[in-house]
Amino acid sequence: MSPLVSLVTILALIMFLVVTIKVGSARAKYGVKAPEMTGNPDFERVVRVQQNTLEQLSLFLPALWIFAQFVNPIAAASLGAVWVVGRIIYAWGYYQAAEKRGPGFGISTLATIVLLLGSLIGIVLNLLKIQ
């Protein structure tokens, strides 16, 4: 196991915890009672940040660890750090206005794509060595 990849994993999970807590705060701030998920557009943007981050984590985390295993753990940790920064930029922008979410989304999505494709290539090359 790579300590750097583990660190990036924990940072990603902490970032997700923060955006999750922000949903609770936004409920109180905008008066949106559970289980309601709509009403105030400012609240809805906060919820979308949390939901989209959860959706992205399901791709990012396995890709991060597979890339670390089959390609390079330092490169995986670096790409993972880019993903975390991208998600922070995404959240910060989206909290302000939906139109401002693009750069962060692009950064984190690009990091995920590189991790996924790199993982696939690393696995295939590993399989070819075995045969």
Kinemage of the C-alpha trace (Angstrom):
@kinemage 1
@onewidth
@group {chain A} dominant
@subgroup {mainchain}
@vectorlist {calphas} color= white
{ca met a 1} P 0.000 0.000 0.000
{ca ser a 2} L 1.185 3.454 -0.846
{ca pro a 3} L 1.191 6.051 1.943
{ca leu a 4} L 0.819 8.869 -0.603
{ca val a 5} L -2.186 7.232 -2.267
{ca ser a 6} L -3.639 6.573 1.174
{ca leu a 7} L -3.148 10.243 2.073
{ca val a 8} L -4.900 11.396 -1.098
{ca thr a 9} L -7.733 8.953 -0.391
{ca ile a 10} L -8.203 10.410 3.091
{ca leu a 11} L -8.062 13.973 1.716
{ca ala a 12} L -10.744 13.095 -0.835
{ca leu a 13} L -12.934 11.601 1.888
{ca ile a 14} L -12.427 14.622 4.159
{ca met a 15} L -13.360 16.911 1.275
{ca phe a 16} L -16.529 14.831 0.770
{ca leu a 17} L -17.310 15.038 4.484
{ca val a 18} L -16.988 18.829 4.331
{ca val a 19} L -19.393 19.151 1.371
{ca thr a 20} L -21.780 16.777 3.157
{ca ile a 21} L -21.712 18.901 6.325
{ca lys a 22} L -22.297 21.953 4.129
{ca val a 23} L -25.636 20.412 3.040
{ca gly a 24} L -26.774 20.292 6.668
{ca ser a 25} L -25.716 23.890 7.186
{ca ala a 26} L -27.488 24.941 3.998
{ca arg a 27} L -30.685 23.237 5.182
{ca ala a 28} L -30.673 25.460 8.263
{ca lys a 29} L -29.590 28.591 6.372
{ca tyr a 30} L -32.225 28.285 3.640
{ca gly a 31} L -34.985 26.667 5.711
{ca val a 32} L -35.176 23.445 3.710
{ca lys a 33} L -36.404 20.700 6.018
{ca ala a 34} L -35.543 17.042 5.462
{ca pro a 35} L -36.471 15.118 3.380
{ca glu a 36} L -37.034 18.018 0.945
{ca met a 37} L -34.317 18.381 -1.683
{ca thr a 38} L -35.627 21.372 -3.602
{ca gly a 39} L -36.908 24.848 -2.992
{ca asn a 40} L -34.144 27.380 -2.695
{ca pro a 41} L -31.728 27.468 -5.685
{ca asp a 42} L -28.788 28.247 -3.380
{ca phe a 43} L -29.585 25.135 -1.347
{ca glu a 44} L -29.990 23.033 -4.490
{ca arg a 45} L -26.506 24.002 -5.679
{ca val a 46} L -25.023 22.878 -2.348
{ca val a 47} L -26.854 19.551 -2.656
{ca arg a 48} L -25.654 19.098 -6.249
{ca val a 49} L -22.044 19.601 -5.155
{ca gln a 50} L -22.443 16.812 -2.598
{ca gln a 51} L -24.324 14.479 -4.954
{ca asn a 52} L -21.973 15.017 -7.867
{ca thr a 53} L -18.935 14.525 -5.647
{ca leu a 54} L -20.364 11.219 -4.412
{ca glu a 55} L -21.004 10.172 -8.023
{ca gln a 56} L -17.425 11.054 -8.955
{ca leu a 57} L -15.919 9.270 -5.935
{ca ser a 58} L -17.318 5.967 -7.193
{ca leu a 59} L -15.107 6.274 -10.287
{ca phe a 60} L -12.172 8.088 -8.770
{ca leu a 61} L -11.289 5.886 -5.783
{ca pro a 62} L -11.043 2.512 -7.572
{ca ala a 63} L -9.228 4.135 -10.500
{ca leu a 64} L -6.764 5.787 -8.104
{ca trp a 65} L -5.858 2.526 -6.395
{ca ile a 66} L -5.744 0.433 -9.564
{ca phe a 67} L -3.504 3.041 -11.224
{ca ala a 68} L -1.235 2.977 -8.166
{ca gln a 69} L -1.035 -0.823 -8.339
{ca phe a 70} L -0.454 -1.252 -12.069
{ca val a 71} L 1.178 2.008 -13.176
{ca asn a 72} L 2.844 4.114 -10.495
{ca pro a 73} L 1.822 5.100 -6.959
{ca ile a 74} L 3.494 8.528 -7.064
{ca ala a 75} L 1.788 9.391 -10.344
{ca ala a 76} L -1.495 8.097 -8.896
{ca ala a 77} L -1.121 10.274 -5.803
{ca ser a 78} L -0.278 13.288 -7.963
{ca leu a 79} L -3.319 12.766 -10.176
{ca gly a 80} L -5.398 12.150 -7.062
{ca ala a 81} L -4.249 15.450 -5.576
{ca val a 82} L -5.239 17.174 -8.820
{ca trp a 83} L -8.671 15.529 -8.521
{ca val a 84} L -9.118 16.791 -4.944
{ca val a 85} L -8.101 20.333 -5.922
{ca gly a 86} L -10.435 20.141 -8.924
{ca arg a 87} L -13.344 19.103 -6.695
{ca ile a 88} L -12.615 21.996 -4.302
{ca ile a 89} L -12.598 24.422 -7.238
{ca tyr a 90} L -15.820 22.807 -8.494
{ca ala a 91} L -17.535 23.203 -5.117
{ca trp a 92} L -16.336 26.757 -4.593
{ca gly a 93} L -17.539 27.779 -8.042
{ca tyr a 94} L -20.860 25.945 -7.860
{ca tyr a 95} L -21.658 27.441 -4.453
{ca gln a 96} L -21.415 30.876 -6.102
{ca ala a 97} L -23.283 30.110 -9.334
{ca ala a 98} L -23.997 27.034 -11.461
{ca glu a 99} L -22.128 28.623 -14.368
{ca lys a 100} L -18.914 28.682 -12.318
{ca arg a 101} L -18.680 24.913 -11.783
{ca gly a 102} L -17.072 24.129 -15.151
{ca pro a 103} L -13.340 24.590 -14.491
{ca gly a 104} L -13.308 22.437 -11.360
{ca phe a 105} L -15.469 19.803 -13.006
{ca gly a 106} L -13.117 19.730 -15.983
{ca ile a 107} L -10.002 19.401 -13.837
{ca ser a 108} L -11.377 16.554 -11.728
{ca thr a 109} L -12.933 14.754 -14.698
{ca leu a 110} L -9.687 14.912 -16.654
{ca ala a 111} L -7.796 13.453 -13.665
{ca thr a 112} L -10.360 10.637 -13.419
{ca ile a 113} L -10.127 9.871 -17.137
{ca val a 114} L -6.320 9.698 -16.966
{ca leu a 115} L -6.552 7.390 -13.940
{ca leu a 116} L -9.115 5.146 -15.661
{ca leu a 117} L -7.308 4.907 -18.997
{ca gly a 118} L -3.922 4.561 -17.324
{ca ser a 119} L -5.309 1.768 -15.144
{ca leu a 120} L -6.679 -0.045 -18.169
{ca ile a 121} L -3.387 0.255 -20.034
{ca gly a 122} L -1.427 -0.833 -16.953
{ca ile a 123} L -3.636 -3.910 -16.459
{ca val a 124} L -3.407 -4.902 -20.132
{ca leu a 125} L 0.368 -4.499 -20.166
{ca asn a 126} L 0.608 -6.536 -16.981
{ca leu a 127} L -1.508 -9.300 -18.515
{ca leu a 128} L 0.639 -9.338 -21.641
{ca lys a 129} L 3.769 -9.851 -19.516
{ca ile a 130} L 2.220 -12.876 -17.820
{ca gln a 131} L 1.493 -14.727 -21.058
